Amino acid sequence: MTDERGRTGPGEARTARYQETYDSILDAAAALINSEGAHGMTFAAVADAVGLNTTSITYYFKRKEQLALACYDRTMARYETYVDQAAKADDVAGRIDAFFAAVFDDLRAVRVGSAPPHALLLELRTLEEPVKQEALARYRELFGKIRALLGRSTDPHEHARLTGKANVLAENLFWLPFWIDRYDIADFPRVRRVWSISCCTV
């Protein structure tokens, strides 16, 4: 809310600072999850990365698992956005191509620093309860949308084949941020072509 001179009220200023710190914590935690694993990511390491003390981190997240879940949820929300955009294409090939294009555009943004890092979604099952079930439920929602990109079939064998293809696509998607750093941005179009073939040939 602003006053008659257009100045932001003190409550909004605090909210902006809160969100900035919150996002910085997620960025640092995601990077640590990728390098050290979910169990290797600690409040102390996150605090050191963002210039806070450990107690300050607990103001935002009471438990380490909650912080990990927030990192995973942010990554899945980004993928879900790209799936939703791609779902508007008219056919399977168009949907998959649009999805891959959005994913690689996002990876390019991460590389140049204009988007936050992804948290590798490889350790969801290692989280402690009840956070684990929440993370897996969130993943099932995302997988359902990825599966829908490939279309439906009334034939049981074809339906199973498409579900298998969706699993391959999702698995490759979650590993992609791990190995893409081996390539220059200029190589992304070539890598995308090869990657799409490996994902879709099932």
C-alpha positions in Angstrom: 0.0 0.0 0.0 1.3 3.5 -0.8 0.5 6.9 0.7 -0.5 10.0 -1.3 3.1 10.6 -2.3 3.5 7.0 -3.7 5.8 5.9 -0.8 5.7 2.3 0.2 4.5 1.6 3.7 6.8 0.0 6.3 5.0 -3.4 6.2 5.7 -3.8 2.5 9.3 -2.9 2.9 9.7 -5.6 5.5 7.9 -8.1 3.2 10.3 -7.2 0.4 13.3 -7.8 2.6 11.8 -11.0 3.9 11.3 -12.3 0.4 14.8 -11.3 -0.7 16.4 -13.1 2.2 14.0 -16.1 1.7 15.0 -16.4 -1.9 18.7 -16.1 -1.1 18.4 -18.9 1.4 16.7 -21.1 -1.2 19.4 -20.3 -3.7 22.2 -21.2 -1.3 20.4 -24.4 -0.1 19.7 -25.6 -3.7 23.4 -25.1 -4.6 24.4 -27.1 -1.5 21.8 -29.9 -2.2 23.4 -30.2 -5.7 26.9 -30.4 -4.4 26.6 -32.1 -1.1 23.2 -33.9 -1.3 20.1 -33.2 0.7 21.6 -34.7 3.9 24.9 -32.7 3.4 23.0 -29.4 3.2 23.2 -27.9 6.7 21.8 -24.7 8.2 25.3 -23.7 9.1 26.5 -24.0 5.5 23.5 -22.1 4.2 23.9 -19.4 6.8 27.6 -19.0 5.9 26.7 -18.8 2.2 24.2 -15.9 2.7 26.0 -14.1 5.5 23.6 -14.9 8.3 23.9 -16.9 11.5 22.2 -20.3 11.9 19.5 -18.8 14.2 18.5 -16.5 11.5 17.9 -19.4 9.1 15.5 -21.0 11.6 13.4 -17.9 11.5 12.5 -18.9 8.0 12.7 -22.7 8.3 12.3 -24.6 11.5 13.8 -27.9 10.2 16.3 -28.7 7.5 13.8 -31.0 5.8 11.4 -28.0 5.4 14.2 -26.0 3.7 15.0 -28.9 1.3 11.3 -29.3 0.5 11.0 -25.6 -0.3 13.9 -25.9 -2.7 12.4 -29.0 -4.3 9.0 -27.3 -4.5 10.4 -24.3 -6.2 12.1 -26.4 -8.8 9.0 -28.5 -9.5 6.9 -25.3 -9.8 9.2 -24.1 -12.5 9.0 -27.3 -14.4 5.2 -27.3 -14.0 5.1 -23.8 -15.5 6.9 -25.1 -18.6 4.6 -28.1 -18.8 1.5 -26.0 -18.6 2.9 -23.7 -21.4 3.8 -26.7 -23.6 0.4 -28.3 -23.1 -1.2 -25.6 -25.2 0.5 -27.0 -28.4 -1.7 -28.9 -30.8 0.1 -32.2 -31.0 2.5 -34.4 -29.0 5.6 -33.4 -31.0 4.8 -29.7 -30.5 4.2 -30.1 -26.8 7.4 -32.0 -26.3 9.4 -29.5 -28.4 7.9 -26.5 -26.5 8.7 -28.2 -23.2 12.3 -28.9 -24.1 12.7 -25.3 -25.4 11.5 -23.9 -22.1 13.7 -26.1 -20.0 16.8 -25.2 -22.0 15.9 -21.5 -21.9 15.7 -21.8 -18.2 19.0 -23.6 -17.9 20.6 -20.8 -20.0 19.1 -18.2 -17.5 20.6 -20.2 -14.6 24.0 -20.2 -16.2 24.1 -16.4 -16.8 22.7 -15.8 -13.3 19.3 -14.4 -14.2 17.4 -17.3 -12.7 18.0 -19.3 -9.4 19.6 -22.7 -9.5 17.5 -25.9 -9.7 17.6 -28.3 -6.8 18.3 -31.7 -8.2 15.2 -33.9 -7.6 17.1 -37.1 -6.9 16.7 -37.5 -3.2 13.1 -36.9 -2.6 12.7 -40.4 -1.1 15.5 -39.8 1.4 13.6 -37.0 3.2 12.2 -37.7 6.6 8.5 -38.0 7.3 6.1 -36.2 7.0 8.1 -34.0 4.6 8.8 -37.0 2.4 5.2 -37.7 1.7 4.5 -34.1 0.9 7.5 -34.0 -1.5 6.4 -37.2 -3.3 2.8 -36.0 -3.6 4.1 -32.8 -5.2 6.2 -34.9 -7.6 3.3 -37.1 -8.6 1.4 -34.0 -9.6 4.2 -32.9 -11.7 4.7 -36.3 -13.3 1.0 -36.5 -14.1 1.3 -33.3 -16.1 4.5 -34.5 -17.9 2.7 -37.8 -18.7 -0.3 -35.8 -20.1 2.1 -34.1 -22.7 2.4 -37.5 -24.4 -1.3 -38.1 -24.9 -3.6 -40.9 -24.0 -4.4 -44.3 -25.4 -7.2 -46.8 -24.8 -4.8 -49.6 -25.7 -3.2 -50.9 -22.4 0.2 -51.7 -24.1 0.4 -48.3 -25.7 -0.7 -46.6 -22.5 2.1 -48.4 -20.6 4.6 -47.5 -23.3 3.7 -43.8 -23.0 3.9 -44.0 -19.2 7.4 -45.5 -19.6 8.4 -42.8 -22.0 7.2 -40.2 -19.5 9.3 -41.8 -16.8 12.4 -41.7 -19.0 11.7 -38.0 -19.8 11.2 -37.1 -16.1 14.4 -39.0 -15.0 16.5 -37.3 -17.7 14.9 -34.0 -16.8 16.0 -34.3 -13.2 19.6 -35.2 -14.1 19.9 -32.5 -16.7 21.0 -29.7 -14.4 23.7 -32.0 -13.0 25.6 -32.5 -16.2 24.7 -29.5 -18.3 27.5 -27.5 -16.8 29.9 -29.6 -18.8 28.8 -27.7 -21.9 29.0 -24.1 -23.1 25.8 -22.2 -23.7 26.7 -22.2 -27.4 26.4 -26.0 -27.4 22.9 -26.0 -25.8 21.0 -26.3 -29.2 23.0 -29.4 -30.1 22.8 -30.9 -26.6 19.0 -30.3 -26.7 18.6 -32.2 -30.0 20.6 -35.2 -28.7 18.9 -35.1 -25.3 15.4 -35.0 -26.8 16.2 -38.0 -28.9 17.4 -39.9 -25.9 14.3 -39.0 -23.9 11.8 -39.8 -26.6 13.2 -43.0 -28.1 11.3 -45.6 -26.0 
